[in-house]
C-alpha cells in the first residue's frame, strides 16, 4: 500500500471541501489508522490529548465521507482502501519510501503529500506573531548555539529553555534567527518583549487573543492559565519572552521578582510540568531563581549561557570599515566578543581615530565610550549592596582570587559573600577557574575598567 498516494488523495479531497491542506495531526491520524494504532497512541506520539485527536479525527472522517459520497470512519477507512474503490493505486508514486511495520512511509523530503507545491502553503499555515521584535540586519556566526537550541526544541522536545547572557551579547538576534529556521515545525510562533513589564494577566490575555480572537477571555488568572494551558497542549507552539529581567527587582540579588510579577512563576511551572508539545523560550540577563528548582526535571528544561562571538565578530568591524585587520582579533578579545560593546567601540574608533584599530590598542587601559558607560550604568543600578561590595573588591584584583581571599579584604560575612558572588555569576559577570579543587574568580575586564573609571571620577569630584 502506497501511503504517499493515500495521503495525496486524502489531501485533495480535504482541500476540495475546505480550501485547506491536511495539517500535521490529520496526517498523523491517517498514518496511525493505516498502521492500526489507537487514538491514545496517536495522541501520545503527537503530544496532544486523546480527546483532541478524537475530535480532529471525527471532523476528518466527516470531510472524507462528504468528499467520497460514502461513510468513512476510523474502522472503515482501511477497508475502503483495501477494496480499491477510492482510486487506482497502480498510479501512485513509488519513490522515496521506507517501510515501517510493512507500511510505506515517505521520506522526510517527501513527507507532505503535496510536497512539490506546498512549501509556501506550509509556511502560511504557521501563525507567526513577532510583535515588536527587532528587525535583524546582521547575524554573526552562532552555529553551535543554533544547533544546540534546535536539538533541544525539535528533537528533545524541551518545554522550557532559558537563554542567558549580559546585555548586548546577542540573545535577541540569536532568537530571531532561530525562529526563522524552525518556525515551520510549529502551529504558532509568538515573540513578546517584557521590557515594559506587563502583568502576567495582561500577557496571557494577549496570547489568548491570538489563539482565539473572537472568544470571551476569562477574568480570573486561574482560568486564564487553564485556558492557555489547553491551547499549548492542543497546538505545537513556540513562545518567546524576551527581556525577562525587567520583571526582577533592582537593588536586589539577581533573579528575584518584583512582588507584582511573582505569579509569572505559575505560568513557567505550568509549561514545565504539564505542556508536552510546546516550548517556552526565556531571554534574560539574570537567571530566575525558580528555574534552578524546575531544572531538576532535566529532560524538559534547559539553560544556555551565551558567550562572546569570538572571531565571528570580525563581521561587525568589517561592516564598520575599520582598518588594521591584523589587530581585530585583539580588539574583539579585549571587549569579550560582545556585539554591542564592539559596535559602540567601533563608533569611537571611526569618529576619533579615523578607523584605525591599532591607535586604540596602544592605550594600556580599556577605552569605554560614553555610550558604553551609560549602558553599563543601567545594569549597575540593578545590583544589590552586597554585590557592589564584592564587585568593587574584584575590580581591584590583578589576579584570580578565591572566596577566602575576597572575604579577608571585605567586611562581608561569609554568607553574604557567597550570596553576592553567586548573584554576580547569575549575571554572567565572573570568569571562574578551578585549581587544585579551589575555585578562583575574575571580574569581566570591561566591567573592571568601568568600575575603576566610575570611582576615579567620583574621587575627583569629592
PLY file of the C-alpha trace (Angstrom):
ply
format ascii 1.0
element vertex 462
property float x
property float y
property float z
element edge 461
property int vertex1
property int vertex2
end_header
0.00 0.00 0.00
1.47 3.35 -1.04
0.87 5.70 1.85
2.11 8.76 -0.04
-0.60 8.23 -2.63
-3.22 7.71 0.07
-2.25 10.95 1.78
-2.13 12.79 -1.52
-5.65 11.69 -2.45
-6.97 12.46 1.04
-5.31 15.89 0.88
-7.02 16.59 -2.45
-10.41 15.61 -1.01
-9.93 17.76 2.10
-8.69 20.72 0.05
-11.67 20.44 -2.31
-14.10 20.54 0.64
-12.35 23.07 2.94
-9.79 25.00 0.87
-7.08 23.83 3.29
-4.47 21.09 3.04
-4.07 18.33 5.62
-2.34 19.58 8.74
0.23 17.60 10.71
-2.24 15.99 13.10
-4.64 14.99 10.32
-1.75 13.30 8.53
-0.77 11.57 11.76
-4.34 10.29 12.24
-4.41 8.85 8.73
-0.99 7.24 9.11
-1.85 5.89 12.55
-5.12 4.46 11.24
-3.29 2.69 8.41
-0.93 1.15 10.98
-3.77 0.07 13.25
-2.90 2.50 16.04
-5.44 3.58 18.63
-6.25 7.24 19.19
-4.42 7.09 22.52
-1.20 6.07 20.75
-1.59 8.78 18.10
-2.17 11.35 20.86
0.93 10.24 22.75
3.13 10.40 19.66
1.91 13.90 18.79
1.88 15.36 22.31
-1.84 16.19 22.39
-4.78 14.85 24.36
-6.70 11.77 23.22
-9.97 13.71 23.26
-8.50 16.30 20.90
-7.34 13.58 18.50
-10.85 12.11 18.57
-12.38 15.50 17.75
-9.96 16.13 14.87
-10.48 12.57 13.64
-14.26 12.88 13.68
-14.10 16.07 11.63
-11.64 14.47 9.21
-13.81 11.38 8.65
-16.81 13.65 8.09
-14.94 15.63 5.40
-13.76 12.45 3.67
-17.28 10.98 3.82
-18.70 14.03 2.09
-15.94 14.00 -0.50
-16.35 10.30 -1.33
-20.11 10.11 -1.00
-19.85 7.17 1.40
-19.47 6.70 5.14
-15.82 6.86 6.22
-14.71 6.20 9.79
-11.59 5.06 11.58
-12.86 1.48 11.39
-13.87 1.58 7.73
-11.03 3.67 6.28
-8.57 0.83 5.74
-11.27 -1.48 4.34
-12.23 1.18 1.79
-8.59 1.47 0.72
-8.16 -2.30 0.51
-11.24 -2.53 -1.73
-9.55 -0.22 -4.22
-12.67 1.89 -4.52
-11.05 5.23 -3.91
-8.62 5.20 -6.81
-6.19 3.02 -8.72
-3.16 2.54 -6.51
-1.08 1.49 -9.52
-0.73 5.18 -10.45
0.73 6.08 -7.09
4.20 7.47 -6.83
6.55 4.80 -5.53
9.77 6.61 -4.79
11.37 7.90 -1.63
9.67 5.49 0.79
10.83 3.40 3.69
8.86 0.59 5.33
7.79 0.65 8.94
5.66 -2.26 10.11
5.08 -3.18 6.46
3.54 0.22 5.72
5.24 2.50 3.21
6.15 5.81 4.84
7.55 8.62 2.74
10.99 10.01 3.45
11.44 13.42 5.11
11.77 15.23 1.80
8.53 13.70 0.52
6.64 13.57 3.81
3.94 16.02 2.76
1.52 14.60 0.16
1.82 17.83 -1.82
5.48 18.45 -1.07
6.37 19.81 -4.51
3.81 22.58 -4.29
3.33 23.06 -0.57
6.37 24.99 0.57
4.52 28.33 0.69
1.31 26.73 1.93
3.15 25.09 4.82
4.76 28.40 5.78
1.35 30.09 5.62
-0.11 27.51 7.99
2.20 28.74 10.75
0.66 31.57 12.76
3.69 33.85 13.14
3.31 36.80 15.52
6.61 38.53 16.29
5.03 41.62 17.81
7.67 44.31 18.27
10.69 42.11 17.59
13.67 43.95 16.18
14.50 43.50 12.51
17.82 41.72 12.18
20.17 43.11 9.54
23.30 41.20 10.54
23.76 37.75 12.02
27.26 36.72 13.04
28.03 33.03 13.24
26.34 31.22 16.13
26.39 27.77 14.52
26.95 25.81 17.72
24.36 27.69 19.74
21.77 27.39 16.97
22.41 23.65 16.68
22.05 23.21 20.44
18.77 25.11 20.62
17.36 23.25 17.60
18.22 19.91 19.18
16.61 20.85 22.47
13.44 22.20 20.87
12.84 19.96 17.86
14.42 16.64 18.81
14.30 16.56 22.60
11.00 18.47 22.88
12.19 20.63 25.77
9.35 22.59 27.32
11.19 25.49 28.95
14.54 26.94 27.84
16.35 29.89 29.39
18.82 31.81 27.18
21.12 33.81 29.43
23.77 36.45 28.87
24.82 40.01 29.64
23.21 42.89 27.80
24.32 43.21 24.20
25.66 39.66 23.86
23.13 38.82 21.12
20.30 36.87 22.75
17.54 38.57 20.75
19.44 38.30 17.46
20.03 34.58 18.03
16.38 34.07 18.93
15.05 35.78 15.81
17.37 33.70 13.61
16.29 30.55 15.47
12.62 31.38 14.87
13.27 31.85 11.17
14.93 28.44 10.89
12.45 26.32 12.89
9.11 28.12 12.51
7.62 25.53 10.14
7.77 22.96 12.94
5.05 24.83 14.82
1.42 25.83 14.53
2.04 29.07 16.42
5.22 31.09 16.90
4.87 34.12 19.18
7.54 36.59 20.32
6.91 39.12 23.08
9.27 41.53 24.82
8.65 42.12 28.53
10.70 45.33 28.62
7.67 47.36 29.74
6.93 44.77 32.45
3.33 43.74 31.65
1.47 41.83 34.33
1.01 38.10 33.82
-2.70 38.61 33.26
-2.04 41.19 30.52
0.42 38.82 28.85
-1.99 35.88 28.99
-4.86 37.97 27.61
-2.64 38.99 24.71
-1.76 35.36 23.99
-5.36 34.16 24.28
-6.47 36.79 21.77
-4.02 35.29 19.29
-5.33 31.75 19.74
-8.99 32.70 19.63
-9.68 36.34 18.67
-13.47 36.07 18.95
-13.75 34.07 22.19
-14.51 35.56 25.59
-11.43 35.69 27.79
-11.78 34.71 31.46
-11.29 37.43 34.05
-9.60 35.31 36.71
-5.90 34.48 36.42
-6.58 30.86 37.31
-8.96 30.41 34.38
-6.62 32.29 32.04
-3.83 29.88 32.97
-6.11 26.90 32.42
-7.19 28.16 29.02
-3.68 29.00 27.82
-2.50 25.58 29.01
-5.21 23.94 26.91
-4.08 25.83 23.80
-0.43 24.96 24.40
-1.38 21.29 24.63
-3.72 21.45 21.66
-1.22 23.13 19.31
2.53 22.88 18.83
3.64 26.35 19.93
6.91 28.23 20.35
6.56 31.26 22.61
9.47 33.62 23.33
9.57 36.03 26.27
12.44 38.49 25.83
13.82 40.90 28.48
12.64 38.75 31.37
14.99 40.64 33.70
12.61 43.62 33.62
10.30 41.66 35.94
13.07 41.40 38.56
13.88 43.76 41.41
16.57 46.40 41.12
18.88 46.75 44.11
18.41 43.08 44.99
20.31 39.89 44.27
19.79 38.52 40.77
16.63 36.76 39.65
14.20 37.98 42.34
10.79 39.05 41.08
9.11 42.31 41.91
6.09 41.44 44.05
3.51 42.20 41.33
5.24 39.81 38.89
5.84 36.79 41.11
2.88 34.98 39.57
4.83 34.57 36.29
6.31 31.58 38.10
2.89 29.92 37.88
2.98 30.09 34.09
6.53 28.79 33.89
5.66 25.91 36.22
2.57 25.12 34.13
4.66 24.88 30.95
7.45 22.88 32.58
5.21 20.32 34.25
2.16 19.86 32.01
2.76 21.10 28.45
4.32 18.35 26.37
4.14 19.63 22.81
5.02 23.34 23.13
8.14 25.26 24.12
8.67 28.50 26.06
11.99 30.29 25.49
13.01 32.92 28.05
15.73 35.52 27.32
17.24 37.21 30.34
20.29 38.95 31.79
19.60 37.10 35.03
18.55 33.53 35.67
15.23 33.31 37.55
15.69 31.60 40.90
12.81 29.16 40.40
14.27 27.91 37.11
17.09 26.24 39.04
14.46 24.33 41.02
12.47 23.36 37.94
15.63 22.13 36.23
15.50 19.07 38.45
13.47 17.64 35.53
16.34 17.88 33.01
14.51 16.13 30.21
12.21 19.10 29.82
14.22 22.14 30.92
17.49 23.57 29.69
19.59 26.72 30.16
22.14 28.10 27.71
24.58 30.85 28.68
25.61 32.88 25.65
29.26 33.85 25.45
31.11 36.23 23.16
31.23 35.88 19.39
34.95 35.27 19.05
36.46 35.90 15.62
32.97 35.84 14.07
32.71 39.40 15.41
35.10 40.49 12.65
31.99 40.91 10.52
30.92 43.80 12.78
34.27 45.54 12.32
34.23 44.87 8.60
30.80 46.46 8.27
32.19 49.50 10.07
35.08 49.70 7.58
37.71 49.70 10.31
41.39 49.49 9.42
44.27 47.34 10.72
42.56 43.98 10.24
45.55 42.22 11.80
44.56 43.90 15.10
40.87 43.00 15.02
41.17 39.78 17.00
42.93 41.63 19.82
40.14 44.23 19.87
37.48 41.51 19.92
39.18 39.75 22.84
39.51 42.97 24.82
35.79 43.62 24.56
34.85 39.98 25.20
33.30 39.46 21.77
30.21 41.34 22.93
28.46 42.63 19.77
27.03 45.76 21.42
30.29 46.68 23.13
32.15 46.26 19.83
29.56 48.32 17.93
29.88 51.21 20.40
33.68 50.97 20.44
33.79 50.85 16.63
31.86 54.13 16.56
34.52 55.72 18.73
37.31 54.38 16.52
35.62 55.79 13.44
34.83 59.18 14.92
38.07 59.89 16.80
40.75 57.65 15.28
39.84 57.64 11.57
39.01 53.95 11.80
42.49 52.86 12.97
42.12 50.00 15.46
45.84 49.99 16.29
45.58 53.55 17.60
43.02 52.46 20.20
45.02 49.42 21.24
48.11 51.48 22.08
46.47 52.58 25.35
47.14 50.43 28.40
43.62 50.68 29.76
40.39 49.74 28.01
38.69 52.72 26.40
34.99 52.83 27.29
32.95 55.27 25.25
30.32 57.39 26.96
27.60 55.33 25.27
29.11 52.10 26.61
29.45 53.52 30.13
25.79 54.58 30.06
24.85 51.03 29.06
26.85 49.61 31.96
25.41 52.23 34.34
21.95 50.94 33.53
22.92 47.45 34.64
24.99 48.57 37.65
21.93 50.26 39.13
20.29 46.84 39.40
22.98 45.45 41.73
22.33 44.70 45.40
24.54 46.45 48.00
26.23 43.12 48.78
27.12 42.68 45.12
28.55 46.19 44.92
30.93 45.47 47.81
32.07 42.20 46.24
32.41 43.52 42.70
34.35 46.60 43.82
36.86 44.34 45.55
37.14 42.12 42.47
37.77 45.23 40.34
40.92 45.92 42.40
42.41 42.45 41.90
45.03 41.81 39.25
44.89 38.03 39.62
42.07 35.49 40.07
41.05 35.26 43.73
39.30 32.67 45.88
36.36 33.27 48.19
38.53 33.24 51.35
40.82 35.85 49.80
37.87 38.11 48.98
36.42 37.57 52.44
39.65 38.74 54.09
39.51 42.01 52.16
35.85 42.95 52.74
33.57 43.48 55.70
31.05 40.95 54.40
30.07 37.85 56.33
30.81 34.51 54.66
27.11 34.02 53.97
26.71 37.47 52.41
29.81 36.99 50.26
28.61 33.61 48.99
25.25 35.12 48.03
26.86 38.14 46.37
29.30 36.11 44.27
26.61 33.63 43.29
24.41 36.53 42.17
27.24 38.08 40.12
27.71 34.69 38.49
24.00 34.62 37.62
24.53 37.98 35.91
27.34 36.44 33.77
29.95 38.90 35.10
32.52 36.47 36.50
35.09 34.20 34.90
35.61 31.09 37.05
38.57 28.74 37.01
39.43 25.75 39.19
42.90 24.92 40.50
43.53 22.01 42.83
39.86 21.83 43.85
39.74 25.57 44.64
37.51 27.95 42.66
39.04 31.27 41.58
37.07 34.28 40.37
37.94 37.07 37.95
35.76 40.04 37.06
34.87 40.62 33.41
37.62 43.08 32.25
35.20 45.56 30.71
33.31 45.73 33.97
36.58 46.02 35.86
37.53 49.07 33.78
34.05 50.54 34.18
34.24 50.34 37.98
37.73 51.80 38.07
36.55 54.70 35.89
33.42 55.16 37.98
35.20 55.52 41.30
38.11 57.51 39.89
35.61 60.06 38.55
33.77 60.09 41.89
37.07 60.57 43.73
37.98 63.52 41.51
34.63 65.17 42.27
34.81 64.68 46.04
0 1
1 2
2 3
3 4
4 5
5 6
6 7
7 8
8 9
9 10
10 11
11 12
12 13
13 14
14 15
15 16
16 17
17 18
18 19
19 20
20 21
21 22
22 23
23 24
24 25
25 26
26 27
27 28
28 29
29 30
30 31
31 32
32 33
33 34
34 35
35 36
36 37
37 38
38 39
39 40
40 41
41 42
42 43
43 44
44 45
45 46
46 47
47 48
48 49
49 50
50 51
51 52
52 53
53 54
54 55
55 56
56 57
57 58
58 59
59 60
60 61
61 62
62 63
63 64
64 65
65 66
66 67
67 68
68 69
69 70
70 71
71 72
72 73
73 74
74 75
75 76
76 77
77 78
78 79
79 80
80 81
81 82
82 83
83 84
84 85
85 86
86 87
87 88
88 89
89 90
90 91
91 92
92 93
93 94
94 95
95 96
96 97
97 98
98 99
99 100
100 101
101 102
102 103
103 104
104 105
105 106
106 107
107 108
108 109
109 110
110 111
111 112
112 113
113 114
114 115
115 116
116 117
117 118
118 119
119 120
120 121
121 122
122 123
123 124
124 125
125 126
126 127
127 128
128 129
129 130
130 131
131 132
132 133
133 134
134 135
135 136
136 137
137 138
138 139
139 140
140 141
141 142
142 143
143 144
144 145
145 146
146 147
147 148
148 149
149 150
150 151
151 152
152 153
153 154
154 155
155 156
156 157
157 158
158 159
159 160
160 161
161 162
162 163
163 164
164 165
165 166
166 167
167 168
168 169
169 170
170 171
171 172
172 173
173 174
174 175
175 176
176 177
177 178
178 179
179 180
180 181
181 182
182 183
183 184
184 185
185 186
186 187
187 188
188 189
189 190
190 191
191 192
192 193
193 194
194 195
195 196
196 197
197 198
198 199
199 200
200 201
201 202
202 203
203 204
204 205
205 206
206 207
207 208
208 209
209 210
210 211
211 212
212 213
213 214
214 215
215 216
216 217
217 218
218 219
219 220
220 221
221 222
222 223
223 224
224 225
225 226
226 227
227 228
228 229
229 230
230 231
231 232
232 233
233 234
234 235
235 236
236 237
237 238
238 239
239 240
240 241
241 242
242 243
243 244
244 245
245 246
246 247
247 248
248 249
249 250
250 251
251 252
252 253
253 254
254 255
255 256
256 257
257 258
258 259
259 260
260 261
261 262
262 263
263 264
264 265
265 266
266 267
267 268
268 269
269 270
270 271
271 272
272 273
273 274
274 275
275 276
276 277
277 278
278 279
279 280
280 281
281 282
282 283
283 284
284 285
285 286
286 287
287 288
288 289
289 290
290 291
291 292
292 293
293 294
294 295
295 296
296 297
297 298
298 299
299 300
300 301
301 302
302 303
303 304
304 305
305 306
306 307
307 308
308 309
309 310
310 311
311 312
312 313
313 314
314 315
315 316
316 317
317 318
318 319
319 320
320 321
321 322
322 323
323 324
324 325
325 326
326 327
327 328
328 329
329 330
330 331
331 332
332 333
333 334
334 335
335 336
336 337
337 338
338 339
339 340
340 341
341 342
342 343
343 344
344 345
345 346
346 347
347 348
348 349
349 350
350 351
351 352
352 353
353 354
354 355
355 356
356 357
357 358
358 359
359 360
360 361
361 362
362 363
363 364
364 365
365 366
366 367
367 368
368 369
369 370
370 371
371 372
372 373
373 374
374 375
375 376
376 377
377 378
378 379
379 380
380 381
381 382
382 383
383 384
384 385
385 386
386 387
387 388
388 389
389 390
390 391
391 392
392 393
393 394
394 395
395 396
396 397
397 398
398 399
399 400
400 401
401 402
402 403
403 404
404 405
405 406
406 407
407 408
408 409
409 410
410 411
411 412
412 413
413 414
414 415
415 416
416 417
417 418
418 419
419 420
420 421
421 422
422 423
423 424
424 425
425 426
426 427
427 428
428 429
429 430
430 431
431 432
432 433
433 434
434 435
435 436
436 437
437 438
438 439
439 440
440 441
441 442
442 443
443 444
444 445
445 446
446 447
447 448
448 449
449 450
450 451
451 452
452 453
453 454
454 455
455 456
456 457
457 458
458 459
459 460
460 461
